[in-house]
Every structure is written in C-alpha cells, then in structure tokens.
Amino acid sequence: MSHMMDKSTENPSKKNGMIAKLTSFRRATWKNTSLGGKKFKLHAPAKNSDSAASPQPPSPSLNAGSASTSPKSNQEKEDDESDVSPHKSRPLTRSNTDPTTSPFDNTVKRVRESFYFRRKKDEDKATSIEEKVKPTFEEYLEMQAFCEATQQLIDREKHLFWETVEAEANKEAVEKVAADHKALEEHVWQILQKSLSLSTEEEVSALTSAVKAINLEEEQDQLWRQNSQTPPTWRPSEWKKRHDEVLQKLVNGRMDNPSSPIGDQVNQSSIEADIHSMGRQLKEDLQWVVEVVKNCYPPEMDICNFYARQYHQNFSARLKKIVGSVDDKDCSFLLRWVKEFYPGILEKPELASNINTEALGKLLPDELLKPLEEQYLSKQQKDLMIYIGRVLDEAKKEWDQGKEPTRDDGCYVSPVAYDVIQLINGIVTSAHITVRDPHKAQEITSNLTDFMQRYQTFHEDVIKQNKPHSKAFIKANLSCVEQFRDFLVEHDLFPEDVRENCLQVLTEMKQSAHTYLLTPVHKILKPHYQKLGTSDWLKKNTFEKLLNSTEDQLQELQGSSQSSYQELIGQLQQEVTVEYVQRLLKGKVKLKNTKKQEEAYETVKENAERLHELFARMGSEQDWLKEILTKIAEVLRLQDIPAIQMQIVSLGSAYPDLSEEHVSALLKLKTNLSQADMNTITSTVLDTLKESYTGGETRRFFSNVVMMSPSFPTCITSCSG
C-alpha cells in the first residue's frame, strides 16, 4: 500500500542534478562574507528589457573593476570582464535534470571566481579603492544583496544613534534610514514568500542573503535591548518573528490551494480529493525544503523542522474539521492517510534525516481517532462476513445443482478455503496497516466462528444426504479443512478464543469426514476381520485376502489432497490395527504349547510387517502401529516369566491406556500359563507401571480396543495421558 501512496504523491518534476550542485554552491556561499563587502565590488547587471514591469533579479556577480584587484591594462580589464560579466538568469526547477549536462557548471565556476580573488599585494591601496566604489543601498536592493543592505543600514543607524549626537538634530537622516529600512523589509518578505517556488539560482542566492539579513536584524535588536538609549521607531524590528509569520501564511496558502492533477480525482469523493491534494502538496513542499530551502539557512535555525511543524499543524487542523462528517468510504481513506500514508511520507530517508518526526506528534488526537477506528473496523467486519458468506453460498449452490467438484491433478478441489483465506488475510492485514494495532485488526475476525459453524452444517448436510457426489464433496472439504487449520495456526490474525473455537469445529469436520469415508471400507473388510484370531488366521492366505481388499479400498479413498489423504489412510491403518488386536484378544485361538505360540509369533510379526508395508507404500506415516503388533508378538513367543513381564511393561510404558483386562486377555492366549503365573505377571506389571509413570502426553491406542467384559476395563495408569 505504501507503493500506492508513493505513486499517488510522486512529484513529476523531481530535483536531482541541479539541486545537488546548488547545495554545494550554497554551502560555499555561507562561508563567504557579504557580497559587495570590503574585499570586492558588486556590479549591478543590466535589467532584462523583456520584464520591465517586474525586473528579473540579476546574479550577484563581480565587475572586472573590483577594488580588490590591482590596476590592469585595458586588455586585462576586458579579459576580467569577459570572465565575470553578468549572465542570464538560470532557471531552477523541480526536475530530473542530469547534473552532467547542466549549464549550471559554468555558472558555479564564474561565481566562485568572483568570490575568491587573487591575494592583494598592497592591502592599504586596495582598501582605499574599495571605499570609493562601495555600492549604494539602492544598488544593494537592486542586486538583492539584502545582507549587505542590512549591514549598511545598521552601520548608519549606529552612527546616528551611538557614535554621534546627530539623531535628534538630523531628523532627515533618521527618516531616510527608516524609509530604507521599510523598503528593505518589503524586499525581504517578498523573497521569503517565494521560498517554496524559487525558480532561479539568483532567487536562491537572494533568499540566502535575506536569511542573513534577518539574523543581523535580530542581533541589532538584542543590542538595543541592552542599551539604555531610546531606540528608533523601527526597533525592535522583530524580523525573526515576522519571518515565522510570513512562512506560516505561505504554508497556509499552499494548503488552501494545493496542486492536484485532474486525473487523480477521478472516482474520488470531495473529501478524498481534498485530502489527497493536501497530502501531495505537503510531500512535495517538504522535499523542496530539505533539498533547496535548507541550504539557504544556517543549521541553528532548524528550518526543516519549522516547515514540518507548520505543515503538520495545518494538515491536522483541516483533518479535524473533516472527521465528524465522513461516510464509511471516506473514513477508511482518512484513516489510511493518518496512520499509513502520512507516516510513510515522513519516513522517507531524505525527510527522516532532517525532520524530527516524533516531536510532531499525532496528526489526530486519540479522542478523534477512536470513533474513526471503530467505524472503520465495524465496516471491515461486516464486509468480511458478507464476502465469505457469498463464497459458502456459491459452494452450496453447486451442491444443490448436483455438480461434482472439479479435479486438479487427480484431487477434488473446492474454492471455499482459498477464497475465504484470501479475503481474511487481505482485509485483516490491510486493517492492521491502517489502524497500526494488530489486536484491533484481529477483532474483524471475531465472528469467524459463526462462519465455520455454517460451513460445518453444510458439510454435515452433504454427509446426511449421501448423494452420488457426496464423497467427492467431502474429499474436497477435507482439503479445505486442512487449509483452514494451517491458516489458523500459522497466522496471527485472530483472537485466541476465535482460533480455538474454529480449530475445534474443523477437528469435528475432519472426524465426521473420516467416519463417512471409512465406514463403507470397514463393511467390506468385515468378513476378513472375522477370521483374525481364529485357527484359520494362522493360515497365510486368510490375511492375504485382508491385505488385497484393503489395498483396493485405499485406491478408492484417493481424491483429496496428498496430506489429507495421508491423514485419512493413517486413520484407516490405526482402525485396522485396532480391529486386529481386538479380534486377537477375544481368545478364539488357544496357543497350548511353545510350538503354537512360536507359530503365532511368526504370524503376528509377519502381519505387522505386511500391513505396515502396504500403508507406507500408499503414503501413511503411522510407523508406530507396527511396534504395537511386534511387542504383542514377543509376548506370545516368550516363555520366561520375568521376560514376559518386561515385555508387557515396555508395551504399557509406551501406551499407558493399556488396561488390566488387556493384559489378562493377552496372557490367556498362552494357555500353558497357570493362573498363579498370570496373577503374578499382572500384579508385577501393574505395580511397575504405576511407579514408573511420569505423566505427559502420549499416544492412545488400547482405549480404542474394546474388551467384551461385564466389568469396566481398568487402565494400568488410570488411562492418564
């Protein structure tokens, strides 16, 4: 969005090369003494005949007959005159002029030559010549050498009031100084009023001289405050105060009539157009201040921060008048300017390095911002719910029309999650930028749980109707559930309670989808389940049929995204393993001797390997299920009581939901164990597991293995974890 702001306020006439040279030139001139001082003579160039009514201010350059040089031959004078003769005014524009091609190079050279003369061989003689050719006050004004004119007036003032007693006796001289002072003041204010529209190098030089004049006047005012004599009528002049007032009026005028290309106001309300125009003017003028005007002032005057304060206060005052009468669209635009665009302008490197943005404060106070933010956030929340509601309505419409979801790379896809996520991310992120407060922006999603519940209702309705295209819709929904879940977990765009509630709804949707898709699979596999744990089970072809049927069903379950499919078949693998253990622990097969137990061990171990290999090949990552069958197989093989105890303890430690009834059922398969041995093993295992149990999160498996017993199965660790 900052890009939008840059584009909307980009100055079409950017200052580059000319300004860079001008900066160097101005810094050099600040180090010099006044034009027309004691070391050289100023020559007032001829007026431009094309602008008689309003003469173009000439460049302050030196005549070849400068008093600081020694007498020369006529040829030498002609050479000097050709070097420093007045040149035509050079335009100073806000442009992208390439400094390598600017005619300003020769200008700088000539001005520097006029400022740095050859050393005098005879100081006394040069001084006497200077005094004879020193410009008059009127000549200084004509050349816009305001600093020199001011110094001359101050010298006259000191002579009249401090060095002699002529002031009262020579009223005519006093009146002349007063008139000259007034004329000088008018010229100074005129050039100050051009500060933001300087068009030539001469005007920049004039502004620099005017600023020096103001400081000289301030110094003279201070001297009069320390003097007990009655000051003249023009003292104190308070030019610094007047300077501030002139610039403040200048800023107000530019903000009253900001420049704004007509094309920028298309499709904008009057409030948007006004704010946009003022913002553009503010940006362009502050850039001009730091690139040009700054170099006309000494650092202690801190002119960049002065202008920044004026624009900030003016812009703030105008926005305060607008605040109470904005509609939702204007409210959003106003907030973005206050919170995003305006700070973005001040954060630009060229401004940030010259302006103390923290000292400016807020563009609008909190008491005005708060209702604006509430209005804005409320509108954003309503818009979000409307937009995401339309996405869901479109999905329902396609369902009602009997349309099957489209396929992408073999997977059923639904646009619901993608579209909703884009809307949430876009609106909340934009609000975060606008209000500059992530917690306030999060409130936009406070009603998201309602949407998720609507989505869940639609999901359950698809399952309930069980139409021919229901499975396709549910597979597509599984992918959406996964996308929503990842989005909620990975992005901090929601209040915590909203996040938890939505995740709970998504978990329920996933579980119902798994149940819907896997229930038909278990019905097909049921005949094969029934042979597990029987005498036929020990025959290899029995389990082989189960594997073949399972593989067929795994193919049928494809159609959701890869990760959603992995979760689905992982769930199926767990349920098949639970069914396997449950059938085995029913005890329909009796392992009466070591040979039978060894045979059962080999069968369970091989079944575990084959089952794991099948599901892993299809994409399941539930490797831990193989371990359960392997540990059970080891219990069937072992004959030593302590070894049996250790193996069951290992199983119970990994899966604390292993109950006493599970242990008893497993031991009963080994019919060669006496009741006393089984009781000893069971009690020892229970005591060991209870002592070693440390809590914490663990996988649950045996709690899903239902034992047909009149008594409730007691977990060894009270089913904790």
C-alpha positions in Angstrom: 0.0 0.0 0.0 3.0 2.2 0.6 3.6 1.8 -3.1 0.1 3.2 -3.8 1.0 6.2 -1.7 4.3 6.8 -3.4 2.6 6.7 -6.8 -0.3 9.0 -5.7 2.1 11.6 -4.4 5.1 11.3 -6.7 6.4 14.7 -7.8 6.5 14.7 -11.7 9.4 17.2 -11.5 12.0 15.6 -9.2 15.1 17.7 -8.2 18.3 15.8 -8.9 21.4 17.2 -10.5 20.7 20.9 -10.4 19.9 20.7 -6.7 23.0 18.7 -5.9 25.2 21.4 -7.4 23.1 24.1 -5.8 23.6 22.6 -2.4 27.3 22.6 -2.8 27.2 26.2 -4.1 25.0 27.4 -1.2 27.2 25.8 1.4 30.2 27.6 -0.1 28.5 31.0 -0.1 27.5 30.7 3.6 31.3 30.6 4.4 31.9 33.8 2.4 31.4 37.3 3.7 28.8 39.6 2.2 28.5 40.5 -1.4 29.9 43.9 -2.2 31.9 43.9 1.1 35.3 45.3 1.7 37.1 42.9 -0.5 35.3 43.4 -3.8 32.8 45.4 -5.6 29.4 44.3 -6.8 28.3 45.2 -10.2 24.6 45.5 -10.9 23.9 43.9 -14.3 21.6 45.5 -16.8 17.8 44.8 -16.3 16.1 42.5 -18.6 14.2 44.6 -21.1 11.6 41.8 -21.5 10.5 42.2 -17.9 10.5 45.9 -17.4 7.4 45.8 -15.2 8.9 43.2 -13.0 12.7 43.1 -13.4 14.4 39.7 -13.2 16.8 39.7 -10.3 20.3 39.5 -11.6 23.0 37.2 -10.5 25.2 38.8 -7.8 28.5 38.8 -9.7 31.6 41.0 -9.7 32.6 43.7 -12.1 36.0 43.5 -13.6 36.9 46.7 -11.9 36.8 45.2 -8.4 38.5 47.2 -5.8 40.4 44.2 -4.5 42.5 43.9 -7.7 45.5 45.8 -8.8 45.3 48.2 -11.8 45.4 46.4 -15.1 45.8 47.2 -18.7 42.8 47.6 -20.9 43.3 44.1 -22.3 43.4 42.7 -18.8 40.2 44.5 -17.8 38.5 43.2 -20.9 39.6 39.6 -20.0 38.3 40.0 -16.5 35.0 41.5 -17.7 34.5 38.6 -20.0 35.0 36.2 -17.1 32.7 37.7 -14.6 30.2 39.6 -16.7 26.6 39.2 -15.7 24.9 36.1 -17.1 21.3 35.5 -17.8 19.2 34.0 -15.0 19.4 30.3 -14.8 16.0 28.6 -14.2 15.8 26.5 -11.0 13.0 23.9 -11.4 11.9 20.8 -9.6 13.1 18.5 -12.3 15.2 15.4 -13.0 17.9 17.4 -14.9 21.1 15.4 -15.3 23.9 17.4 -13.5 26.4 16.3 -16.1 24.6 18.3 -18.8 23.5 21.3 -16.7 24.7 24.8 -17.8 25.0 25.4 -14.0 28.6 24.2 -14.1 29.9 27.4 -15.8 27.7 29.5 -13.5 29.3 27.9 -10.4 32.7 28.5 -11.9 32.1 32.1 -12.6 30.6 32.8 -9.2 33.4 31.0 -7.4 35.9 33.1 -9.4 34.1 36.2 -8.3 34.2 35.1 -4.6 37.8 34.0 -4.5 40.1 36.8 -5.7 43.9 36.8 -6.0 45.6 38.0 -2.9 46.3 41.7 -2.7 49.9 42.8 -2.8 49.0 46.2 -1.4 46.3 45.9 1.3 46.1 49.6 2.1 45.8 50.6 -1.5 43.1 48.1 -2.3 41.1 49.2 0.8 41.1 52.8 -0.3 39.8 51.8 -3.8 37.0 49.6 -2.2 35.7 52.5 -0.2 35.4 54.6 -3.3 33.4 52.0 -5.3 31.2 50.5 -2.5 27.6 50.1 -3.8 24.9 52.3 -2.5 21.9 51.0 -0.5 19.7 51.2 -3.6 22.2 49.2 -5.6 22.3 46.5 -3.0 18.5 46.2 -3.1 18.5 46.1 -6.9 21.0 43.2 -6.7 19.0 41.5 -3.9 22.1 41.7 -1.7 19.9 42.0 1.4 22.5 41.1 3.9 24.8 43.8 2.7 22.0 46.3 2.5 21.0 45.5 6.1 24.6 45.8 7.3 24.8 49.2 5.7 21.6 50.4 7.4 22.8 49.1 10.7 26.1 51.0 10.3 24.2 54.2 9.5 21.9 53.5 12.5 24.8 53.0 14.8 26.5 56.2 13.6 23.3 58.3 14.1 22.3 56.9 17.5 25.5 55.6 19.2 28.6 57.2 17.6 27.3 60.8 17.4 24.5 63.0 18.7 23.2 63.6 15.2 19.9 61.6 15.7 17.9 64.4 17.2 19.5 67.1 15.1 19.4 65.3 11.8 15.8 64.1 11.5 16.1 63.9 7.8 18.9 61.3 8.1 16.8 59.3 10.6 13.8 59.5 8.3 15.9 58.3 5.4 17.1 55.3 7.4 13.6 54.5 8.5 12.4 54.6 4.9 15.2 52.5 3.7 14.6 50.0 6.5 10.9 49.8 5.4 11.9 49.3 1.8 14.4 46.6 2.7 11.9 44.8 4.8 9.4 44.7 1.9 12.0 43.2 -0.3 12.9 40.6 2.3 9.3 39.5 2.8 8.8 39.3 -1.0 11.7 36.8 -1.4 10.6 34.8 1.7 7.2 34.4 0.1 8.9 32.7 -2.9 10.7 30.2 -0.7 8.7 27.3 -2.0 8.7 28.4 -5.6 12.2 29.6 -6.2 12.8 29.4 -10.0 16.4 30.7 -10.5 19.8 30.5 -8.9 19.6 34.2 -8.3 16.4 33.8 -6.2 18.1 31.1 -4.1 21.0 33.5 -3.5 18.6 36.2 -2.6 16.8 34.0 -0.1 20.2 33.2 1.5 21.0 36.8 1.7 17.6 37.6 3.2 18.0 35.0 5.9 21.4 36.5 6.9 19.7 39.9 6.9 17.1 38.7 9.3 19.8 37.4 11.7 21.6 40.7 11.5 18.4 42.5 12.5 17.9 40.1 15.4 21.4 40.8 16.6 20.8 44.6 16.4 17.5 44.2 18.3 19.4 42.4 21.0 22.0 45.2 21.2 19.2 47.8 21.6 17.7 45.8 24.4 21.0 46.1 26.3 21.2 49.9 25.6 19.5 52.5 27.8 19.0 54.9 25.0 15.6 55.4 23.4 15.6 53.2 20.3 14.4 54.4 16.8 10.9 53.8 15.7 11.8 50.6 13.8 13.4 49.0 16.9 12.8 46.3 17.8 12.2 45.2 14.3 11.4 41.6 15.3 12.2 40.2 11.8 12.6 36.7 13.1 9.0 36.7 14.4 7.8 38.3 11.2 9.8 35.7 9.3 7.9 32.9 11.0 4.6 34.6 10.4 5.3 35.0 6.7 6.2 31.4 6.3 3.2 30.2 8.2 1.0 32.3 5.9 2.8 30.9 2.9 2.2 27.3 4.1 -1.5 28.0 4.8 -1.9 29.5 1.3 -0.4 26.5 -0.4 -2.6 24.1 1.6 -5.6 26.2 0.8 -4.9 25.8 -2.9 -2.9 22.6 -3.4 -1.9 21.5 -6.8 -3.8 18.3 -7.9 -3.8 16.9 -11.4 -7.4 16.4 -12.6 -6.9 12.8 -13.4 -6.1 12.0 -9.8 -9.6 13.0 -8.7 -11.5 10.5 -10.9 -13.8 8.3 -8.8 -12.9 10.2 -5.6 -15.3 11.9 -3.2 -14.7 15.6 -2.5 -13.1 14.6 0.9 -10.8 12.1 -0.7 -9.8 14.6 -3.4 -9.1 17.3 -0.8 -7.0 15.0 1.5 -5.1 13.6 -1.5 -4.3 17.1 -2.8 -3.2 18.4 0.5 -1.0 15.3 1.1 0.6 15.6 -2.3 1.4 19.3 -1.7 2.8 18.6 1.8 5.1 15.9 0.4 6.4 18.0 -2.5 7.0 21.1 -0.4 8.8 19.3 2.4 11.0 17.6 -0.2 11.8 21.0 -1.7 12.6 22.4 1.8 15.1 19.7 2.6 16.7 19.8 -0.8 16.8 23.5 -1.6 15.5 25.8 1.2 17.5 24.1 3.9 20.7 25.3 2.2 19.7 28.9 2.4 19.6 28.8 6.3 22.2 28.3 9.0 21.8 25.0 10.9 20.8 26.7 14.1 17.6 28.0 12.6 16.4 24.4 12.1 14.3 25.4 9.1 13.3 21.8 8.1 11.6 21.2 11.4 10.0 24.6 11.3 8.3 23.9 8.0 7.4 20.3 9.1 5.6 21.8 12.2 3.7 24.3 10.0 2.5 21.6 7.6 1.7 19.1 10.3 -0.3 21.7 12.3 -2.1 22.9 9.2 -2.9 19.4 7.9 -4.0 18.3 11.4 -6.4 21.3 11.7 -8.0 20.6 8.4 -8.5 16.9 9.1 -10.1 17.7 12.5 -12.8 19.7 10.6 -13.5 16.7 8.3 -13.6 13.9 11.0 -17.2 14.4 12.1 -18.8 14.1 8.6 -17.2 11.1 6.9 -19.0 8.1 5.5 -17.5 4.6 5.6 -15.5 5.1 2.4 -14.1 8.4 3.4 -13.5 7.1 6.9 -11.2 4.4 5.5 -9.4 6.9 3.3 -8.9 9.4 6.1 -7.6 6.7 8.5 -5.1 5.4 5.9 -3.7 8.9 5.4 -3.4 9.5 9.2 -2.0 6.1 10.0 -0.3 4.9 6.8 0.3 7.4 4.0 1.3 10.5 6.1 3.8 8.5 8.3 5.1 6.9 5.1 5.9 10.4 3.7 7.8 11.4 6.9 9.7 8.0 7.0 11.3 8.6 3.6 15.1 8.8 4.2 15.5 12.3 2.8 12.9 13.7 5.1 13.5 11.4 8.2 17.2 12.5 8.3 16.2 16.2 8.5 12.9 16.1 10.4 12.2 15.1 14.0 9.0 13.1 13.3 8.5 12.1 16.9 8.3 15.7 18.0 5.5 16.4 15.6 3.1 14.1 17.5 -0.1 12.6 16.1 -1.9 14.0 13.2 -5.2 13.5 15.0 -5.7 13.1 18.8 -6.9 9.8 20.3 -10.4 11.1 21.1 -11.0 11.7 17.4 -9.1 8.6 16.2 -11.0 6.2 18.4 -14.5 6.7 16.8 -12.9 6.7 13.4 -11.2 3.4 14.0 -14.4 1.9 15.5 -16.4 3.0 12.4 -13.7 1.6 10.1 -13.3 -1.7 11.9 -17.0 -2.3 12.1 -17.4 -1.8 8.4 -14.5 -4.1 7.7 -16.0 -6.8 9.9 -19.4 -6.5 8.1 -17.8 -6.6 4.7 -15.7 -9.7 5.6 -18.7 -11.7 6.8 -20.7 -10.7 3.7 -17.9 -11.7 1.3 -17.0 -15.1 2.9 -20.7 -15.8 3.3 -21.1 -15.4 -0.5 -18.2 -17.9 -1.0 -20.1 -20.5 1.0 -23.4 -19.8 -0.7 -21.8 -20.4 -4.1 -20.5 -23.8 -2.9 -24.0 -24.7 -1.6 -25.5 -23.7 -5.0 -23.2 -26.1 -6.8 -24.0 -28.8 -4.4 -27.8 -28.3 -4.9 -27.3 -28.4 -8.6 -25.7 -31.8 -8.4 -22.3 -30.6 -9.7 -19.3 -32.6 -8.7 -16.2 -30.6 -7.6 -13.6 -30.1 -10.2 -10.4 -32.1 -10.1 -6.9 -30.7 -10.1 -4.1 -33.2 -10.6 -6.5 -36.1 -9.6 -7.7 -34.4 -6.5 -11.2 -32.9 -5.8 -10.8 -29.2 -5.0 -13.1 -26.6 -3.6 -12.5 -22.9 -3.8 -14.1 -22.2 -0.3 -10.9 -22.3 1.8 -8.7 -20.5 -0.7 -11.2 -17.7 -1.3 -12.1 -17.2 2.3 -8.4 -17.2 3.4 -7.6 -14.6 0.8 -10.4 -12.4 2.0 -9.5 -12.7 5.7 -5.8 -12.2 5.0 -6.3 -9.2 2.8 -8.9 -7.4 5.0 -7.2 -8.0 8.3 -3.7 -7.3 7.1 -4.9 -4.0 5.5 -6.7 -3.1 8.7 -3.5 -3.8 10.7 -1.6 -1.3 8.5 -4.4 1.2 8.7 -5.0 1.2 12.5 -1.4 0.2 13.3 -2.7 -2.1 16.1 -2.7 -5.9 15.5 -5.2 -6.6 18.3 -7.7 -4.1 17.0 -7.3 -5.6 13.5 -7.9 -9.1 14.9 -11.4 -8.1 16.1 -12.5 -8.1 12.5 -12.5 -11.9 12.6 -14.4 -12.1 15.9 -17.5 -13.6 14.1 -15.4 -16.2 12.1 -16.7 -19.0 14.4 -20.2 -18.4 13.1 -19.0 -18.9 9.5 -17.2 -22.1 10.5 -20.3 -23.4 12.1 -22.3 -22.6 9.0 -19.7 -24.4 6.9 -19.9 -27.4 9.3 -23.7 -27.5 8.9 -23.3 -27.6 5.2 -20.6 -30.3 5.5 -22.9 -32.5 7.7 -25.8 -32.0 5.3 -23.7 -33.3 2.4 -22.9 -36.4 4.5 -26.5 -36.9 5.6 -28.0 -36.7 2.1 -25.3 -39.2 0.9 -25.9 -38.4 -2.8 -23.7 -39.8 -5.6 -21.5 -36.8 -5.5 -21.3 -36.6 -1.7 -18.0 -38.4 -1.4 -16.4 -36.1 -3.9 -17.6 -33.0 -1.9 -16.4 -34.5 1.4 -13.0 -35.2 -0.1 -12.8 -31.6 -1.4 -13.9 -30.4 2.0 -11.1 -32.4 3.7 -8.6 -30.3 1.7 -10.4 -27.2 2.8 -10.3 -28.2 6.4 -6.6 -28.7 6.2 -6.0 -25.3 4.6 -8.2 -23.6 7.2 -6.4 -25.4 10.0 -2.9 -24.4 8.8 -4.0 -20.8 8.2 -5.4 -20.5 11.8 -2.3 -22.0 13.3 0.3 -20.2 11.3 -1.2 -16.6 11.1 -1.7 -14.3 14.0 -4.9 -12.7 12.6 -7.4 -14.0 15.1 -8.3 -13.5 18.8 -7.2 -16.6 20.7 -10.8 -17.8 21.6 -11.8 -17.5 18.0 -8.8 -19.5 16.9 -9.6 -22.3 19.4 -13.3 -22.5 18.6 -12.6 -22.6 14.8 -10.0 -25.3 15.3 -12.4 -27.4 17.3 -15.1 -27.1 14.6 -12.5 -28.1 11.9 -11.5 -31.1 14.0 -15.1 -32.3 14.2 -15.5 -31.8 10.5 -12.4 -33.9 9.8 -13.6 -36.7 12.1 -17.0 -36.8 10.6 -15.5 -36.9 7.1 -13.2 -39.8 8.1 -16.1 -41.7 9.6 -18.2 -41.1 6.5 -15.5 -42.3 4.1 -14.1 -45.2 6.2 -17.3 -46.8 7.4 -18.0 -48.4 4.0 -14.4 -49.6 3.9 -14.9 -51.5 7.2 -18.1 -53.0 6.0 -16.2 -54.5 3.0 -13.3 -55.7 5.3 -15.5 -57.1 8.0 -15.6 -60.7 6.6 -11.8 -60.7 6.7 -11.7 -59.2 10.2 -13.9 -62.1 11.5 -11.2 -64.7 10.7 -8.5 -62.9 12.6 -7.5 -64.6 15.9 -9.1 -67.9 14.8 -7.5 -71.2 13.7 -7.9 -70.1 10.1 -5.9 -66.9 10.9 -2.7 -68.9 11.2 -3.1 -69.8 7.5 -1.3 -67.1 5.4 -4.0 -66.9 2.7 -6.5 -65.5 5.3 -4.5 -62.4 6.0 -3.5 -62.1 2.3 -7.2 -61.6 1.4 -7.5 -58.9 4.0 -4.5 -57.1 2.5 -5.8 -57.3 -1.0 -9.2 -55.9 -0.1 -7.6 -53.2 2.0 -5.4 -52.1 -1.0 -8.4 -51.9 -3.2 -10.2 -49.7 -0.7 -7.1 -47.5 -0.4 -7.3 -46.8 -4.1 -11.0 -45.8 -3.7 -10.2 -43.4 -0.9 -8.0 -41.3 -3.2 -9.2 -37.9 -4.3 -8.3 -35.4 -1.6 -5.1 -33.5 -1.3 -1.9 -35.6 -0.6 -1.6 -34.6 3.0 -5.4 -35.0 3.6 -5.2 -38.5 2.0 -2.2 -39.4 4.2 -4.3 -38.4 7.3 -7.2 -40.4 6.1 -5.4 -43.6 5.4 -3.4 -43.2 8.6 -6.7 -43.2 10.4 -7.7 -46.3 8.5 -4.4 -48.0 9.4 -5.0 -47.3 13.0 -8.5 -48.6 12.9 -7.5 -51.8 11.1 -4.7 -52.4 13.7 -7.2 -51.8 16.5 -9.6 -54.3 14.8 -6.7 -56.8 14.5 -5.7 -56.6 18.2 -9.3 -56.7 19.3 -10.0 -59.9 17.3 -6.8 -61.4 18.6 -7.6 -60.7 22.3 -11.0 -62.3 22.0 -9.1 -65.6 22.6 -10.8 -67.7 19.9 -7.4 -69.3 19.2 -5.7 -71.3 22.0 -2.0 -71.5 22.0 -1.5 -74.6 24.1 2.3 -75.1 23.7 5.5 -73.5 22.7 5.2 -74.5 19.1 1.8 -72.9 18.7 3.0 -69.8 20.4 6.0 -69.6 18.2 3.8 -70.0 15.2 1.5 -67.2 16.4 4.6 -65.0 17.0 5.7 -65.5 13.4 2.2 -64.8 12.1 1.7 -61.6 14.1 5.2 -60.4 13.2 4.7 -61.1 9.5 1.2 -59.5 9.6 2.7 -56.4 11.2 5.3 -56.2 8.5 2.9 -56.7 5.6 0.3 -54.3 7.0 2.9 -51.6 7.6 4.5 -52.1 4.1 1.1 -51.7 2.4 0.1 -48.5 4.2 3.5 -47.0 3.9 3.5 -47.6 0.2 0.2 -45.8 -0.1 1.6 -42.8 1.9 0.7 -43.4 5.5 3.3 -42.3 8.1 1.9 -44.2 11.1 5.0 -46.3 11.8 4.3 -46.6 15.5 1.4 -49.0 14.8 3.8 -51.7 13.7 5.6 -51.6 17.0 2.4 -52.5 18.9 1.9 -55.7 17.0 5.6 -56.5 17.2 5.5 -56.2 21.1 2.4 -58.4 21.3 4.1 -61.0 19.1 7.1 -61.0 21.5 4.8 -61.7 24.5 3.4 -64.7 22.6 6.9 -66.1 22.0 8.5 -65.6 25.4 8.3 -68.4 28.0 10.3 -66.9 30.9 8.1 -65.1 33.4 10.4 -62.2 34.0 10.9 -61.7 30.3 7.2 -61.7 29.7 6.8 -59.1 32.5 9.5 -56.8 31.0 7.9 -57.0 27.5 4.4 -56.1 28.8 5.9 -53.3 30.9 7.6 -52.0 27.7 4.2 -52.1 25.9 2.4 -50.4 28.8 5.1 -47.7 29.2 4.7 -46.7 25.5 0.9 -46.9 25.7 -0.4 -46.1 29.2 -4.0 -46.7 28.2 -3.2 -50.4 28.3 -5.6 -51.8 30.9 -5.5 -54.8 33.2 -8.1 -56.6 31.1 -6.0 -56.1 28.0 -3.0 -57.7 29.9 -5.2 -60.6 31.1 -6.7 -61.3 27.7 -3.2 -61.4 26.2 -1.9 -63.8 28.8 -4.9 -66.1 28.4 -3.8 -66.7 24.8 -0.8 -68.6 26.4 -2.9 -71.4 27.8 0.2 -73.2 29.2 0.5 -70.4 31.8 -1.0 -71.2 35.2 -3.5 -68.9 36.9 -0.9 -68.1 39.6 1.6 -67.2 36.9 -0.8 -64.9 35.2 -1.7 -63.3 38.5 1.9 -62.7 39.3 2.7 -61.3 35.9 -0.3 -59.0 36.0 0.3 -57.6 39.5 4.0 -57.1 38.9 3.3 -55.3 35.6 0.7 -53.1 37.3 2.9 -52.1 40.2 5.9 -51.4 37.9 4.0 -49.2 35.5 2.3 -47.2 38.2 5.6 -46.5 39.8 7.3 -45.5 36.6 4.5 -43.5 35.1 5.5 -39.8 34.8 2.6 -38.3 33.0 2.9 -36.2 29.9 1.3 -36.5 26.5 1.3 -40.0 25.0 -0.4 -41.8 22.2 -3.6 -43.6 22.9 -4.3 -46.9 21.3 -5.7 -49.6 23.7 -8.6 -47.3 24.8 -10.0 -48.0 21.3 -9.6 -51.8 21.8 -13.0 -52.7 23.4 -12.9 -55.7 25.6 -16.3 -57.6 25.9 -16.4 -57.8 29.7 -19.0 -57.1 32.4 -16.5 -55.1 34.3 -15.1 -51.7 33.1 -11.5 -52.1 31.8 -9.1 -50.5 34.3 -6.1 -48.7 32.7 -2.9 -49.5 34.4 -2.3 -45.8 34.8 -5.9 -44.8 35.2 -5.9 -44.0 31.5 -4.0 -40.8 32.1 -2.2 -39.1 29.2 
